[in-house]
Amino acid sequence: MDQSQQPKKNSMATASLVLGGLAIVLSFLIPAYALCAGCLSILFATLSRGSGLKMPDKALMGLIISIVALCIAVLVSLVFLYLHQLLNQRFGIDIIQDPQALQKLLTELQTQTGGPGL
């Protein structure tokens, strides 16, 4: 194979795909980092076009994956904030921030409901 038949490597497209995959994983673990990785992936996918109008396949997949990761990260963050607010209203901020008080509350709730039971 000579040089003219080999496909041209696009490092921006590869970076977009890798960062998109990383953003998917991080969206469940650390949503704030997933937002950063997803935004960088979208930026690299856009830059991979160069002066042409067509985006490479890797960049397109990175773009799609990063958009999905951003949506998941936002949803996970909203669910976390909702649950934090719900627990704060129900039990108070002092209980949530003190591990010993939280353990005592969980033990009391477990004995009231009959425990996990086996």
TORLO-133170 format. One record per residue (C-alpha): residue in three letters; x, y, z; residue number from 1. Coordinates in Angstrom, 2 decimals. Layout:
<nodes>
<node><res>ALA</res><X>X</X><Y>Y</Y><Z>Z</Z><n>NUM</n></node>
...
</nodes>
This chain:
<nodes>
<node><res>MET</res><X>0.00</X><Y>0.00</Y><Z>0.00</Z><n>1</n></node>
<node><res>ASP</res><X>1.41</X><Y>3.35</Y><Z>-0.85</Z><n>2</n></node>
<node><res>GLN</res><X>0.84</X><Y>6.58</Y><Z>1.03</Z><n>3</n></node>
<node><res>SER</res><X>-2.07</X><Y>7.75</Y><Z>-1.13</Z><n>4</n></node>
<node><res>GLN</res><X>-4.25</X><Y>4.72</Y><Z>-0.30</Z><n>5</n></node>
<node><res>GLN</res><X>-3.81</X><Y>4.79</Y><Z>3.47</Z><n>6</n></node>
<node><res>PRO</res><X>-6.58</X><Y>6.58</Y><Z>5.37</Z><n>7</n></node>
<node><res>LYS</res><X>-5.54</X><Y>9.89</Y><Z>6.88</Z><n>8</n></node>
<node><res>LYS</res><X>-5.33</X><Y>9.76</Y><Z>10.67</Z><n>9</n></node>
<node><res>ASN</res><X>-7.22</X><Y>12.45</Y><Z>12.51</Z><n>10</n></node>
<node><res>SER</res><X>-6.02</X><Y>12.77</Y><Z>16.11</Z><n>11</n></node>
<node><res>MET</res><X>-8.78</X><Y>15.25</Y><Z>17.00</Z><n>12</n></node>
<node><res>ALA</res><X>-11.44</X><Y>12.70</Y><Z>16.02</Z><n>13</n></node>
<node><res>THR</res><X>-9.73</X><Y>10.02</Y><Z>18.10</Z><n>14</n></node>
<node><res>ALA</res><X>-9.48</X><Y>12.38</Y><Z>21.07</Z><n>15</n></node>
<node><res>SER</res><X>-13.17</X><Y>13.17</Y><Z>20.71</Z><n>16</n></node>
<node><res>LEU</res><X>-14.10</X><Y>9.50</Y><Z>20.74</Z><n>17</n></node>
<node><res>VAL</res><X>-11.89</X><Y>8.71</Y><Z>23.73</Z><n>18</n></node>
<node><res>LEU</res><X>-13.14</X><Y>11.70</Y><Z>25.73</Z><n>19</n></node>
<node><res>GLY</res><X>-16.73</X><Y>10.79</Y><Z>24.86</Z><n>20</n></node>
<node><res>GLY</res><X>-16.23</X><Y>7.29</Y><Z>26.27</Z><n>21</n></node>
<node><res>LEU</res><X>-14.55</X><Y>8.73</Y><Z>29.35</Z><n>22</n></node>
<node><res>ALA</res><X>-17.45</X><Y>11.15</Y><Z>29.79</Z><n>23</n></node>
<node><res>ILE</res><X>-19.96</X><Y>8.27</Y><Z>29.74</Z><n>24</n></node>
<node><res>VAL</res><X>-18.10</X><Y>6.50</Y><Z>32.54</Z><n>25</n></node>
<node><res>LEU</res><X>-17.64</X><Y>9.69</Y><Z>34.55</Z><n>26</n></node>
<node><res>SER</res><X>-21.27</X><Y>10.71</Y><Z>34.17</Z><n>27</n></node>
<node><res>PHE</res><X>-22.27</X><Y>8.00</Y><Z>36.64</Z><n>28</n></node>
<node><res>LEU</res><X>-19.31</X><Y>8.49</Y><Z>38.99</Z><n>29</n></node>
<node><res>ILE</res><X>-18.39</X><Y>12.19</Y><Z>39.00</Z><n>30</n></node>
<node><res>PRO</res><X>-20.85</X><Y>14.24</Y><Z>36.92</Z><n>31</n></node>
<node><res>ALA</res><X>-18.83</X><Y>17.47</Y><Z>37.16</Z><n>32</n></node>
<node><res>TYR</res><X>-15.83</X><Y>15.83</Y><Z>35.48</Z><n>33</n></node>
<node><res>ALA</res><X>-18.14</X><Y>14.29</Y><Z>32.89</Z><n>34</n></node>
<node><res>LEU</res><X>-19.33</X><Y>17.77</Y><Z>31.95</Z><n>35</n></node>
<node><res>CYS</res><X>-15.73</X><Y>18.86</Y><Z>31.35</Z><n>36</n></node>
<node><res>ALA</res><X>-14.83</X><Y>15.73</Y><Z>29.37</Z><n>37</n></node>
<node><res>GLY</res><X>-18.05</X><Y>15.96</Y><Z>27.33</Z><n>38</n></node>
<node><res>CYS</res><X>-17.50</X><Y>19.60</Y><Z>26.44</Z><n>39</n></node>
<node><res>LEU</res><X>-13.91</X><Y>18.89</Y><Z>25.40</Z><n>40</n></node>
<node><res>SER</res><X>-15.12</X><Y>15.97</Y><Z>23.31</Z><n>41</n></node>
<node><res>ILE</res><X>-17.60</X><Y>18.19</Y><Z>21.49</Z><n>42</n></node>
<node><res>LEU</res><X>-14.87</X><Y>20.78</Y><Z>20.93</Z><n>43</n></node>
<node><res>PHE</res><X>-12.47</X><Y>18.19</Y><Z>19.50</Z><n>44</n></node>
<node><res>ALA</res><X>-15.18</X><Y>16.73</Y><Z>17.28</Z><n>45</n></node>
<node><res>THR</res><X>-15.86</X><Y>20.18</Y><Z>15.88</Z><n>46</n></node>
<node><res>LEU</res><X>-12.16</X><Y>20.90</Y><Z>15.37</Z><n>47</n></node>
<node><res>SER</res><X>-11.61</X><Y>17.55</Y><Z>13.63</Z><n>48</n></node>
<node><res>ARG</res><X>-13.51</X><Y>18.79</Y><Z>10.57</Z><n>49</n></node>
<node><res>GLY</res><X>-10.71</X><Y>21.15</Y><Z>9.72</Z><n>50</n></node>
<node><res>SER</res><X>-11.64</X><Y>23.28</Y><Z>6.73</Z><n>51</n></node>
<node><res>GLY</res><X>-14.02</X><Y>20.65</Y><Z>5.31</Z><n>52</n></node>
<node><res>LEU</res><X>-17.73</X><Y>20.38</Y><Z>5.92</Z><n>53</n></node>
<node><res>LYS</res><X>-17.86</X><Y>16.64</Y><Z>6.63</Z><n>54</n></node>
<node><res>MET</res><X>-17.04</X><Y>15.35</Y><Z>10.09</Z><n>55</n></node>
<node><res>PRO</res><X>-15.06</X><Y>12.07</Y><Z>10.31</Z><n>56</n></node>
<node><res>ASP</res><X>-16.91</X><Y>8.99</Y><Z>11.57</Z><n>57</n></node>
<node><res>LYS</res><X>-14.89</X><Y>8.81</Y><Z>14.79</Z><n>58</n></node>
<node><res>ALA</res><X>-15.64</X><Y>12.44</Y><Z>15.53</Z><n>59</n></node>
<node><res>LEU</res><X>-19.33</X><Y>11.94</Y><Z>14.85</Z><n>60</n></node>
<node><res>MET</res><X>-19.44</X><Y>8.98</Y><Z>17.24</Z><n>61</n></node>
<node><res>GLY</res><X>-17.53</X><Y>11.02</Y><Z>19.85</Z><n>62</n></node>
<node><res>LEU</res><X>-20.01</X><Y>13.85</Y><Z>19.41</Z><n>63</n></node>
<node><res>ILE</res><X>-23.02</X><Y>11.57</Y><Z>19.88</Z><n>64</n></node>
<node><res>ILE</res><X>-21.51</X><Y>9.77</Y><Z>22.87</Z><n>65</n></node>
<node><res>SER</res><X>-20.54</X><Y>13.02</Y><Z>24.56</Z><n>66</n></node>
<node><res>ILE</res><X>-24.01</X><Y>14.51</Y><Z>24.10</Z><n>67</n></node>
<node><res>VAL</res><X>-25.51</X><Y>11.39</Y><Z>25.71</Z><n>68</n></node>
<node><res>ALA</res><X>-22.94</X><Y>11.62</Y><Z>28.52</Z><n>69</n></node>
<node><res>LEU</res><X>-23.79</X><Y>15.27</Y><Z>29.14</Z><n>70</n></node>
<node><res>CYS</res><X>-27.49</X><Y>14.42</Y><Z>29.38</Z><n>71</n></node>
<node><res>ILE</res><X>-26.78</X><Y>11.58</Y><Z>31.83</Z><n>72</n></node>
<node><res>ALA</res><X>-24.49</X><Y>13.79</Y><Z>33.93</Z><n>73</n></node>
<node><res>VAL</res><X>-27.12</X><Y>16.52</Y><Z>34.17</Z><n>74</n></node>
<node><res>LEU</res><X>-29.81</X><Y>14.00</Y><Z>35.14</Z><n>75</n></node>
<node><res>VAL</res><X>-27.61</X><Y>12.36</Y><Z>37.78</Z><n>76</n></node>
<node><res>SER</res><X>-26.75</X><Y>15.78</Y><Z>39.21</Z><n>77</n></node>
<node><res>LEU</res><X>-30.41</X><Y>16.81</Y><Z>39.36</Z><n>78</n></node>
<node><res>VAL</res><X>-31.42</X><Y>13.55</Y><Z>41.07</Z><n>79</n></node>
<node><res>PHE</res><X>-28.61</X><Y>13.98</Y><Z>43.60</Z><n>80</n></node>
<node><res>LEU</res><X>-29.62</X><Y>17.57</Y><Z>44.36</Z><n>81</n></node>
<node><res>TYR</res><X>-33.28</X><Y>16.57</Y><Z>44.69</Z><n>82</n></node>
<node><res>LEU</res><X>-32.47</X><Y>13.75</Y><Z>47.11</Z><n>83</n></node>
<node><res>HIS</res><X>-30.19</X><Y>16.00</Y><Z>49.14</Z><n>84</n></node>
<node><res>GLN</res><X>-32.92</X><Y>18.63</Y><Z>49.41</Z><n>85</n></node>
<node><res>LEU</res><X>-35.52</X><Y>15.99</Y><Z>50.32</Z><n>86</n></node>
<node><res>LEU</res><X>-33.34</X><Y>14.54</Y><Z>53.08</Z><n>87</n></node>
<node><res>ASN</res><X>-32.53</X><Y>18.01</Y><Z>54.31</Z><n>88</n></node>
<node><res>GLN</res><X>-36.20</X><Y>18.94</Y><Z>54.61</Z><n>89</n></node>
<node><res>ARG</res><X>-37.17</X><Y>15.65</Y><Z>56.21</Z><n>90</n></node>
<node><res>PHE</res><X>-34.36</X><Y>15.14</Y><Z>58.71</Z><n>91</n></node>
<node><res>GLY</res><X>-32.44</X><Y>18.42</Y><Z>58.90</Z><n>92</n></node>
<node><res>ILE</res><X>-28.96</X><Y>19.40</Y><Z>57.82</Z><n>93</n></node>
<node><res>ASP</res><X>-27.37</X><Y>18.44</Y><Z>61.16</Z><n>94</n></node>
<node><res>ILE</res><X>-28.33</X><Y>14.78</Y><Z>60.71</Z><n>95</n></node>
<node><res>ILE</res><X>-27.09</X><Y>14.62</Y><Z>57.12</Z><n>96</n></node>
<node><res>GLN</res><X>-23.68</X><Y>16.14</Y><Z>57.91</Z><n>97</n></node>
<node><res>ASP</res><X>-22.97</X><Y>14.10</Y><Z>61.08</Z><n>98</n></node>
<node><res>PRO</res><X>-22.14</X><Y>10.45</Y><Z>60.29</Z><n>99</n></node>
<node><res>GLN</res><X>-22.88</X><Y>9.19</Y><Z>63.81</Z><n>100</n></node>
<node><res>ALA</res><X>-26.27</X><Y>10.90</Y><Z>63.94</Z><n>101</n></node>
<node><res>LEU</res><X>-27.09</X><Y>9.58</Y><Z>60.46</Z><n>102</n></node>
<node><res>GLN</res><X>-26.17</X><Y>6.03</Y><Z>61.54</Z><n>103</n></node>
<node><res>LYS</res><X>-28.36</X><Y>6.38</Y><Z>64.64</Z><n>104</n></node>
<node><res>LEU</res><X>-31.27</X><Y>7.63</Y><Z>62.51</Z><n>105</n></node>
<node><res>LEU</res><X>-30.87</X><Y>4.75</Y><Z>60.06</Z><n>106</n></node>
<node><res>THR</res><X>-30.80</X><Y>2.25</Y><Z>62.93</Z><n>107</n></node>
<node><res>GLU</res><X>-33.99</X><Y>3.75</Y><Z>64.38</Z><n>108</n></node>
<node><res>LEU</res><X>-35.73</X><Y>3.64</Y><Z>61.01</Z><n>109</n></node>
<node><res>GLN</res><X>-34.64</X><Y>0.05</Y><Z>60.53</Z><n>110</n></node>
<node><res>THR</res><X>-36.05</X><Y>-1.05</Y><Z>63.89</Z><n>111</n></node>
<node><res>GLN</res><X>-39.32</X><Y>0.82</Y><Z>63.24</Z><n>112</n></node>
<node><res>THR</res><X>-39.88</X><Y>-0.88</Y><Z>59.91</Z><n>113</n></node>
<node><res>GLY</res><X>-38.83</X><Y>-4.31</Y><Z>61.09</Z><n>114</n></node>
<node><res>GLY</res><X>-35.39</X><Y>-4.33</Y><Z>59.50</Z><n>115</n></node>
<node><res>PRO</res><X>-34.28</X><Y>-5.98</Y><Z>56.29</Z><n>116</n></node>
<node><res>GLY</res><X>-35.48</X><Y>-9.36</Y><Z>57.56</Z><n>117</n></node>
<node><res>LEU</res><X>-34.37</X><Y>-12.72</Y><Z>56.30</Z><n>118</n></node>
</nodes>
